[in-house]
Amino acid sequence: MNEQIEHCLYKSGLTAQGCWDELDDYARECIEKFAELLILECANIADSAEPYLSSDLIKEHFGVE
């Protein structure tokens, strides 16, 4: 797993106190795939961001402040 994705999992609490270890392989793969899809979606937004700030477009797209 990518170190940055693992860091995000840690910050979200999924790796706290063995939670990640308690998940089955299917659940882990789904979470990793979700992270990859989210990153690809952000990259697509960033590619079309000119003349806007890509970070603003990404936050707006996902409804995150």
PDB file of N, CA, C and O in Angstrom:
ATOM      1  N   MET A   1       0.851  -1.170   0.000  1.00  0.00           N
ATOM      2  CA  MET A   1       0.000   0.000   0.000  1.00  0.00           C
ATOM      3  C   MET A   1       0.897   1.234   0.000  1.00  0.00           C
ATOM      4  O   MET A   1       1.963   1.244   0.615  1.00  0.00           O
ATOM      5  N   ASN A   2       0.451   2.262  -0.693  1.00  0.00           N
ATOM      6  CA  ASN A   2       1.163   3.525  -0.748  1.00  0.00           C
ATOM      7  C   ASN A   2       1.258   4.131   0.654  1.00  0.00           C
ATOM      8  O   ASN A   2       0.297   4.098   1.424  1.00  0.00           O
ATOM      9  N   GLU A   3       2.414   4.678   0.968  1.00  0.00           N
ATOM     10  CA  GLU A   3       2.650   5.245   2.301  1.00  0.00           C
ATOM     11  C   GLU A   3       1.701   6.399   2.611  1.00  0.00           C
ATOM     12  O   GLU A   3       1.265   6.550   3.752  1.00  0.00           O
ATOM     13  N   GLN A   4       1.379   7.213   1.610  1.00  0.00           N
ATOM     14  CA  GLN A   4       0.470   8.340   1.831  1.00  0.00           C
ATOM     15  C   GLN A   4      -0.954   7.865   2.110  1.00  0.00           C
ATOM     16  O   GLN A   4      -1.646   8.434   2.954  1.00  0.00           O
ATOM     17  N   ILE A   5      -1.389   6.825   1.404  1.00  0.00           N
ATOM     18  CA  ILE A   5      -2.723   6.267   1.663  1.00  0.00           C
ATOM     19  C   ILE A   5      -2.760   5.664   3.060  1.00  0.00           C
ATOM     20  O   ILE A   5      -3.738   5.831   3.788  1.00  0.00           O
ATOM     21  N   GLU A   6      -1.700   4.967   3.431  1.00  0.00           N
ATOM     22  CA  GLU A   6      -1.630   4.390   4.770  1.00  0.00           C
ATOM     23  C   GLU A   6      -1.691   5.477   5.836  1.00  0.00           C
ATOM     24  O   GLU A   6      -2.332   5.299   6.872  1.00  0.00           O
ATOM     25  N   HIS A   7      -1.026   6.600   5.586  1.00  0.00           N
ATOM     26  CA  HIS A   7      -1.067   7.727   6.528  1.00  0.00           C
ATOM     27  C   HIS A   7      -2.499   8.254   6.669  1.00  0.00           C
ATOM     28  O   HIS A   7      -2.941   8.560   7.776  1.00  0.00           O
ATOM     29  N   CYS A   8      -3.217   8.361   5.555  1.00  0.00           N
ATOM     30  CA  CYS A   8      -4.607   8.813   5.606  1.00  0.00           C
ATOM     31  C   CYS A   8      -5.491   7.827   6.368  1.00  0.00           C
ATOM     32  O   CYS A   8      -6.375   8.237   7.120  1.00  0.00           O
ATOM     33  N   LEU A   9      -5.255   6.539   6.175  1.00  0.00           N
ATOM     34  CA  LEU A   9      -6.002   5.529   6.932  1.00  0.00           C
ATOM     35  C   LEU A   9      -5.754   5.691   8.422  1.00  0.00           C
ATOM     36  O   LEU A   9      -6.680   5.598   9.227  1.00  0.00           O
ATOM     37  N   TYR A  10      -4.504   5.935   8.783  1.00  0.00           N
ATOM     38  CA  TYR A  10      -4.154   6.143  10.189  1.00  0.00           C
ATOM     39  C   TYR A  10      -4.881   7.368  10.740  1.00  0.00           C
ATOM     40  O   TYR A  10      -5.458   7.318  11.826  1.00  0.00           O
ATOM     41  N   LYS A  11      -4.849   8.465   9.986  1.00  0.00           N
ATOM     42  CA  LYS A  11      -5.505   9.694  10.443  1.00  0.00           C
ATOM     43  C   LYS A  11      -7.017   9.540  10.539  1.00  0.00           C
ATOM     44  O   LYS A  11      -7.662  10.228  11.329  1.00  0.00           O
ATOM     45  N   SER A  12      -7.593   8.629   9.729  1.00  0.00           N
ATOM     46  CA  SER A  12      -9.043   8.420   9.771  1.00  0.00           C
ATOM     47  C   SER A  12      -9.460   7.499  10.914  1.00  0.00           C
ATOM     48  O   SER A  12     -10.645   7.391  11.230  1.00  0.00           O
ATOM     49  N   GLY A  13      -8.485   6.836  11.531  1.00  0.00           N
ATOM     50  CA  GLY A  13      -8.788   5.945  12.638  1.00  0.00           C
ATOM     51  C   GLY A  13      -8.878   4.482  12.253  1.00  0.00           C
ATOM     52  O   GLY A  13      -9.059   3.630  13.123  1.00  0.00           O
ATOM     53  N   LEU A  14      -8.757   4.170  10.972  1.00  0.00           N
ATOM     54  CA  LEU A  14      -8.899   2.781  10.537  1.00  0.00           C
ATOM     55  C   LEU A  14      -7.770   1.882  11.018  1.00  0.00           C
ATOM     56  O   LEU A  14      -7.952   0.669  11.125  1.00  0.00           O
ATOM     57  N   THR A  15      -6.623   2.447  11.305  1.00  0.00           N
ATOM     58  CA  THR A  15      -5.515   1.610  11.763  1.00  0.00           C
ATOM     59  C   THR A  15      -5.343   1.685  13.279  1.00  0.00           C
ATOM     60  O   THR A  15      -4.417   1.089  13.829  1.00  0.00           O
ATOM     61  N   ALA A  16      -6.220   2.407  13.944  1.00  0.00           N
ATOM     62  CA  ALA A  16      -6.112   2.556  15.392  1.00  0.00           C
ATOM     63  C   ALA A  16      -6.431   1.250  16.106  1.00  0.00           C
ATOM     64  O   ALA A  16      -7.408   0.579  15.771  1.00  0.00           O
ATOM     65  N   GLN A  17      -5.640   0.901  17.054  1.00  0.00           N
ATOM     66  CA  GLN A  17      -5.842  -0.256  17.931  1.00  0.00           C
ATOM     67  C   GLN A  17      -6.184  -1.527  17.153  1.00  0.00           C
ATOM     68  O   GLN A  17      -7.062  -2.290  17.556  1.00  0.00           O
ATOM     69  N   GLY A  18      -5.494  -1.748  16.050  1.00  0.00           N
ATOM     70  CA  GLY A  18      -5.656  -2.994  15.315  1.00  0.00           C
ATOM     71  C   GLY A  18      -6.889  -3.085  14.441  1.00  0.00           C
ATOM     72  O   GLY A  18      -7.175  -4.156  13.906  1.00  0.00           O
ATOM     73  N   CYS A  19      -7.619  -2.018  14.278  1.00  0.00           N
ATOM     74  CA  CYS A  19      -8.848  -2.047  13.478  1.00  0.00           C
ATOM     75  C   CYS A  19      -8.565  -2.574  12.072  1.00  0.00           C
ATOM     76  O   CYS A  19      -9.301  -3.424  11.571  1.00  0.00           O
ATOM     77  N   TRP A  20      -7.517  -2.083  11.441  1.00  0.00           N
ATOM     78  CA  TRP A  20      -7.161  -2.515  10.082  1.00  0.00           C
ATOM     79  C   TRP A  20      -6.875  -4.011  10.055  1.00  0.00           C
ATOM     80  O   TRP A  20      -7.263  -4.710   9.119  1.00  0.00           O
ATOM     81  N   ASP A  21      -6.196  -4.494  11.086  1.00  0.00           N
ATOM     82  CA  ASP A  21      -5.863  -5.916  11.148  1.00  0.00           C
ATOM     83  C   ASP A  21      -7.094  -6.798  11.307  1.00  0.00           C
ATOM     84  O   ASP A  21      -7.072  -7.965  10.918  1.00  0.00           O
ATOM     85  N   GLU A  22      -8.159  -6.257  11.869  1.00  0.00           N
ATOM     86  CA  GLU A  22      -9.374  -7.021  12.091  1.00  0.00           C
ATOM     87  C   GLU A  22     -10.245  -7.117  10.835  1.00  0.00           C
ATOM     88  O   GLU A  22     -11.154  -7.945  10.774  1.00  0.00           O
ATOM     89  N   LEU A  23      -9.973  -6.274   9.834  1.00  0.00           N
ATOM     90  CA  LEU A  23     -10.750  -6.318   8.601  1.00  0.00           C
ATOM     91  C   LEU A  23     -10.327  -7.521   7.760  1.00  0.00           C
ATOM     92  O   LEU A  23      -9.168  -7.934   7.789  1.00  0.00           O
ATOM     93  N   ASP A  24     -11.278  -8.079   7.011  1.00  0.00           N
ATOM     94  CA  ASP A  24     -10.908  -9.176   6.115  1.00  0.00           C
ATOM     95  C   ASP A  24     -10.273  -8.606   4.848  1.00  0.00           C
ATOM     96  O   ASP A  24     -10.305  -7.397   4.616  1.00  0.00           O
ATOM     97  N   ASP A  25      -9.705  -9.480   4.041  1.00  0.00           N
ATOM     98  CA  ASP A  25      -9.007  -9.047   2.830  1.00  0.00           C
ATOM     99  C   ASP A  25      -9.915  -8.254   1.893  1.00  0.00           C
ATOM    100  O   ASP A  25      -9.483  -7.268   1.295  1.00  0.00           O
ATOM    101  N   TYR A  26     -11.167  -8.681   1.764  1.00  0.00           N
ATOM    102  CA  TYR A  26     -12.105  -7.999   0.874  1.00  0.00           C
ATOM    103  C   TYR A  26     -12.314  -6.553   1.320  1.00  0.00           C
ATOM    104  O   TYR A  26     -12.267  -5.641   0.494  1.00  0.00           O
ATOM    105  N   ALA A  27     -12.542  -6.335   2.602  1.00  0.00           N
ATOM    106  CA  ALA A  27     -12.770  -4.986   3.126  1.00  0.00           C
ATOM    107  C   ALA A  27     -11.532  -4.111   2.917  1.00  0.00           C
ATOM    108  O   ALA A  27     -11.653  -2.948   2.533  1.00  0.00           O
ATOM    109  N   ARG A  28     -10.349  -4.663   3.166  1.00  0.00           N
ATOM    110  CA  ARG A  28      -9.117  -3.902   2.953  1.00  0.00           C
ATOM    111  C   ARG A  28      -8.956  -3.501   1.497  1.00  0.00           C
ATOM    112  O   ARG A  28      -8.613  -2.359   1.192  1.00  0.00           O
ATOM    113  N   GLU A  29      -9.209  -4.456   0.592  1.00  0.00           N
ATOM    114  CA  GLU A  29      -9.092  -4.166  -0.836  1.00  0.00           C
ATOM    115  C   GLU A  29     -10.097  -3.099  -1.267  1.00  0.00           C
ATOM    116  O   GLU A  29      -9.772  -2.238  -2.084  1.00  0.00           O
ATOM    117  N   CYS A  30     -11.298  -3.148  -0.730  1.00  0.00           N
ATOM    118  CA  CYS A  30     -12.316  -2.146  -1.062  1.00  0.00           C
ATOM    119  C   CYS A  30     -11.899  -0.757  -0.589  1.00  0.00           C
ATOM    120  O   CYS A  30     -12.060   0.222  -1.317  1.00  0.00           O
ATOM    121  N   ILE A  31     -11.374  -0.669   0.602  1.00  0.00           N
ATOM    122  CA  ILE A  31     -10.932   0.619   1.136  1.00  0.00           C
ATOM    123  C   ILE A  31      -9.772   1.163   0.315  1.00  0.00           C
ATOM    124  O   ILE A  31      -9.745   2.353   0.001  1.00  0.00           O
ATOM    125  N   GLU A  32      -8.814   0.313  -0.037  1.00  0.00           N
ATOM    126  CA  GLU A  32      -7.688   0.747  -0.861  1.00  0.00           C
ATOM    127  C   GLU A  32      -8.164   1.188  -2.243  1.00  0.00           C
ATOM    128  O   GLU A  32      -7.672   2.186  -2.772  1.00  0.00           O
ATOM    129  N   LYS A  33      -9.111   0.463  -2.836  1.00  0.00           N
ATOM    130  CA  LYS A  33      -9.648   0.830  -4.143  1.00  0.00           C
ATOM    131  C   LYS A  33     -10.383   2.159  -4.052  1.00  0.00           C
ATOM    132  O   LYS A  33     -10.267   2.987  -4.956  1.00  0.00           O
ATOM    133  N   PHE A  34     -11.134   2.379  -2.981  1.00  0.00           N
ATOM    134  CA  PHE A  34     -11.833   3.644  -2.772  1.00  0.00           C
ATOM    135  C   PHE A  34     -10.832   4.794  -2.745  1.00  0.00           C
ATOM    136  O   PHE A  34     -11.057   5.830  -3.371  1.00  0.00           O
ATOM    137  N   ALA A  35      -9.739   4.616  -2.030  1.00  0.00           N
ATOM    138  CA  ALA A  35      -8.712   5.659  -1.951  1.00  0.00           C
ATOM    139  C   ALA A  35      -8.133   5.940  -3.336  1.00  0.00           C
ATOM    140  O   ALA A  35      -7.941   7.100  -3.700  1.00  0.00           O
ATOM    141  N   GLU A  36      -7.856   4.902  -4.101  1.00  0.00           N
ATOM    142  CA  GLU A  36      -7.312   5.079  -5.441  1.00  0.00           C
ATOM    143  C   GLU A  36      -8.296   5.830  -6.345  1.00  0.00           C
ATOM    144  O   GLU A  36      -7.897   6.723  -7.092  1.00  0.00           O
ATOM    145  N   LEU A  37      -9.574   5.470  -6.275  1.00  0.00           N
ATOM    146  CA  LEU A  37     -10.585   6.143  -7.092  1.00  0.00           C
ATOM    147  C   LEU A  37     -10.738   7.601  -6.690  1.00  0.00           C
ATOM    148  O   LEU A  37     -10.905   8.466  -7.550  1.00  0.00           O
ATOM    149  N   LEU A  38     -10.685   7.878  -5.408  1.00  0.00           N
ATOM    150  CA  LEU A  38     -10.773   9.247  -4.916  1.00  0.00           C
ATOM    151  C   LEU A  38      -9.601  10.079  -5.431  1.00  0.00           C
ATOM    152  O   LEU A  38      -9.781  11.225  -5.843  1.00  0.00           O
ATOM    153  N   ILE A  39      -8.415   9.508  -5.408  1.00  0.00           N
ATOM    154  CA  ILE A  39      -7.226  10.205  -5.900  1.00  0.00           C
ATOM    155  C   ILE A  39      -7.342  10.469  -7.402  1.00  0.00           C
ATOM    156  O   ILE A  39      -7.009  11.560  -7.866  1.00  0.00           O
ATOM    157  N   LEU A  40      -7.810   9.483  -8.158  1.00  0.00           N
ATOM    158  CA  LEU A  40      -7.985   9.677  -9.592  1.00  0.00           C
ATOM    159  C   LEU A  40      -9.012  10.765  -9.890  1.00  0.00           C
ATOM    160  O   LEU A  40      -8.822  11.569 -10.803  1.00  0.00           O
ATOM    161  N   GLU A  41     -10.077  10.789  -9.135  1.00  0.00           N
ATOM    162  CA  GLU A  41     -11.100  11.831  -9.307  1.00  0.00           C
ATOM    163  C   GLU A  41     -10.499  13.210  -9.046  1.00  0.00           C
ATOM    164  O   GLU A  41     -10.758  14.156  -9.790  1.00  0.00           O
ATOM    165  N   CYS A  42      -9.703  13.318  -7.995  1.00  0.00           N
ATOM    166  CA  CYS A  42      -9.036  14.586  -7.678  1.00  0.00           C
ATOM    167  C   CYS A  42      -8.060  14.986  -8.779  1.00  0.00           C
ATOM    168  O   CYS A  42      -7.973  16.162  -9.135  1.00  0.00           O
ATOM    169  N   ALA A  43      -7.333  14.027  -9.314  1.00  0.00           N
ATOM    170  CA  ALA A  43      -6.384  14.311 -10.389  1.00  0.00           C
ATOM    171  C   ALA A  43      -7.116  14.807 -11.635  1.00  0.00           C
ATOM    172  O   ALA A  43      -6.642  15.726 -12.304  1.00  0.00           O
ATOM    173  N   ASN A  44      -8.257  14.213 -11.949  1.00  0.00           N
ATOM    174  CA  ASN A  44      -9.042  14.661 -13.099  1.00  0.00           C
ATOM    175  C   ASN A  44      -9.522  16.096 -12.913  1.00  0.00           C
ATOM    176  O   ASN A  44      -9.503  16.887 -13.856  1.00  0.00           O
ATOM    177  N   ILE A  45      -9.945  16.429 -11.715  1.00  0.00           N
ATOM    178  CA  ILE A  45     -10.375  17.797 -11.426  1.00  0.00           C
ATOM    179  C   ILE A  45      -9.188  18.749 -11.553  1.00  0.00           C
ATOM    180  O   ILE A  45      -9.308  19.820 -12.147  1.00  0.00           O
ATOM    181  N   ALA A  46      -8.056  18.360 -11.001  1.00  0.00           N
ATOM    182  CA  ALA A  46      -6.864  19.210 -11.050  1.00  0.00           C
ATOM    183  C   ALA A  46      -6.426  19.448 -12.491  1.00  0.00           C
ATOM    184  O   ALA A  46      -5.963  20.539 -12.825  1.00  0.00           O
ATOM    185  N   ASP A  47      -6.570  18.438 -13.345  1.00  0.00           N
ATOM    186  CA  ASP A  47      -6.188  18.580 -14.753  1.00  0.00           C
ATOM    187  C   ASP A  47      -7.006  19.644 -15.476  1.00  0.00           C
ATOM    188  O   ASP A  47      -6.526  20.266 -16.423  1.00  0.00           O
ATOM    189  N   SER A  48      -8.238  19.852 -15.028  1.00  0.00           N
ATOM    190  CA  SER A  48      -9.109  20.823 -15.700  1.00  0.00           C
ATOM    191  C   SER A  48      -9.255  22.114 -14.902  1.00  0.00           C
ATOM    192  O   SER A  48     -10.183  22.882 -15.154  1.00  0.00           O
ATOM    193  N   ALA A  49      -8.381  22.368 -13.966  1.00  0.00           N
ATOM    194  CA  ALA A  49      -8.544  23.469 -13.016  1.00  0.00           C
ATOM    195  C   ALA A  49      -8.213  24.855 -13.561  1.00  0.00           C
ATOM    196  O   ALA A  49      -8.733  25.847 -13.050  1.00  0.00           O
ATOM    197  N   GLU A  50      -7.386  24.952 -14.558  1.00  0.00           N
ATOM    198  CA  GLU A  50      -6.980  26.262 -15.039  1.00  0.00           C
ATOM    199  C   GLU A  50      -8.182  27.128 -15.335  1.00  0.00           C
ATOM    200  O   GLU A  50      -9.087  26.590 -15.973  1.00  0.00           O
ATOM    201  N   PRO A  51      -8.319  28.311 -14.991  1.00  0.00           N
ATOM    202  CA  PRO A  51      -7.454  29.204 -14.226  1.00  0.00           C
ATOM    203  C   PRO A  51      -7.787  29.223 -12.734  1.00  0.00           C
ATOM    204  O   PRO A  51      -7.422  30.165 -12.031  1.00  0.00           O
ATOM    205  N   TYR A  52      -8.471  28.199 -12.252  1.00  0.00           N
ATOM    206  CA  TYR A  52      -8.868  28.133 -10.850  1.00  0.00           C
ATOM    207  C   TYR A  52      -7.820  27.392 -10.026  1.00  0.00           C
ATOM    208  O   TYR A  52      -6.935  26.732 -10.571  1.00  0.00           O
ATOM    209  N   LEU A  53      -7.932  27.510  -8.731  1.00  0.00           N
ATOM    210  CA  LEU A  53      -7.096  26.712  -7.836  1.00  0.00           C
ATOM    211  C   LEU A  53      -7.673  25.309  -7.785  1.00  0.00           C
ATOM    212  O   LEU A  53      -8.833  25.124  -7.418  1.00  0.00           O
ATOM    213  N   SER A  54      -6.878  24.331  -8.148  1.00  0.00           N
ATOM    214  CA  SER A  54      -7.385  22.953  -8.170  1.00  0.00           C
ATOM    215  C   SER A  54      -7.877  22.516  -6.802  1.00  0.00           C
ATOM    216  O   SER A  54      -8.848  21.766  -6.704  1.00  0.00           O
ATOM    217  N   SER A  55      -7.219  22.976  -5.741  1.00  0.00           N
ATOM    218  CA  SER A  55      -7.661  22.574  -4.404  1.00  0.00           C
ATOM    219  C   SER A  55      -9.074  23.069  -4.120  1.00  0.00           C
ATOM    220  O   SER A  55      -9.862  22.356  -3.498  1.00  0.00           O
ATOM    221  N   ASP A  56      -9.405  24.270  -4.562  1.00  0.00           N
ATOM    222  CA  ASP A  56     -10.762  24.786  -4.368  1.00  0.00           C
ATOM    223  C   ASP A  56     -11.783  23.966  -5.152  1.00  0.00           C
ATOM    224  O   ASP A  56     -12.868  23.677  -4.647  1.00  0.00           O
ATOM    225  N   LEU A  57     -11.440  23.591  -6.388  1.00  0.00           N
ATOM    226  CA  LEU A  57     -12.356  22.790  -7.191  1.00  0.00           C
ATOM    227  C   LEU A  57     -12.563  21.401  -6.594  1.00  0.00           C
ATOM    228  O   LEU A  57     -13.678  20.880  -6.612  1.00  0.00           O
ATOM    229  N   ILE A  58     -11.515  20.808  -6.074  1.00  0.00           N
ATOM    230  CA  ILE A  58     -11.619  19.473  -5.467  1.00  0.00           C
ATOM    231  C   ILE A  58     -12.504  19.539  -4.228  1.00  0.00           C
ATOM    232  O   ILE A  58     -13.387  18.700  -4.053  1.00  0.00           O
ATOM    233  N   LYS A  59     -12.275  20.519  -3.377  1.00  0.00           N
ATOM    234  CA  LYS A  59     -13.088  20.648  -2.166  1.00  0.00           C
ATOM    235  C   LYS A  59     -14.551  20.886  -2.525  1.00  0.00           C
ATOM    236  O   LYS A  59     -15.445  20.301  -1.915  1.00  0.00           O
ATOM    237  N   GLU A  60     -14.795  21.739  -3.510  1.00  0.00           N
ATOM    238  CA  GLU A  60     -16.157  22.014  -3.940  1.00  0.00           C
ATOM    239  C   GLU A  60     -16.818  20.751  -4.508  1.00  0.00           C
ATOM    240  O   GLU A  60     -17.982  20.470  -4.222  1.00  0.00           O
ATOM    241  N   HIS A  61     -16.076  20.005  -5.304  1.00  0.00           N
ATOM    242  CA  HIS A  61     -16.593  18.784  -5.932  1.00  0.00           C
ATOM    243  C   HIS A  61     -17.069  17.770  -4.890  1.00  0.00           C
ATOM    244  O   HIS A  61     -18.092  17.112  -5.078  1.00  0.00           O
ATOM    245  N   PHE A  62     -16.325  17.649  -3.796  1.00  0.00           N
ATOM    246  CA  PHE A  62     -16.662  16.672  -2.765  1.00  0.00           C
ATOM    247  C   PHE A  62     -17.426  17.265  -1.584  1.00  0.00           C
ATOM    248  O   PHE A  62     -17.753  16.557  -0.632  1.00  0.00           O
ATOM    249  N   GLY A  63     -17.707  18.559  -1.650  1.00  0.00           N
ATOM    250  CA  GLY A  63     -18.459  19.212  -0.573  1.00  0.00           C
ATOM    251  C   GLY A  63     -17.698  19.267   0.742  1.00  0.00           C
ATOM    252  O   GLY A  63     -18.281  19.122   1.817  1.00  0.00           O
ATOM    253  N   VAL A  64     -16.378  19.479   0.644  1.00  0.00           N
ATOM    254  CA  VAL A  64     -15.521  19.528   1.822  1.00  0.00           C
ATOM    255  C   VAL A  64     -14.967  20.938   1.963  1.00  0.00           C
ATOM    256  O   VAL A  64     -14.552  21.551   0.979  1.00  0.00           O
ATOM    257  N   GLU A  65     -14.962  21.445   3.179  1.00  0.00           N
ATOM    258  CA  GLU A  65     -14.397  22.787   3.412  1.00  0.00           C
ATOM    259  C   GLU A  65     -13.051  22.707   4.050  1.00  0.00           C
ATOM    260  O   GLU A  65     -12.432  23.737   4.316  1.00  0.00           O
TER     261      GLU A  65
END
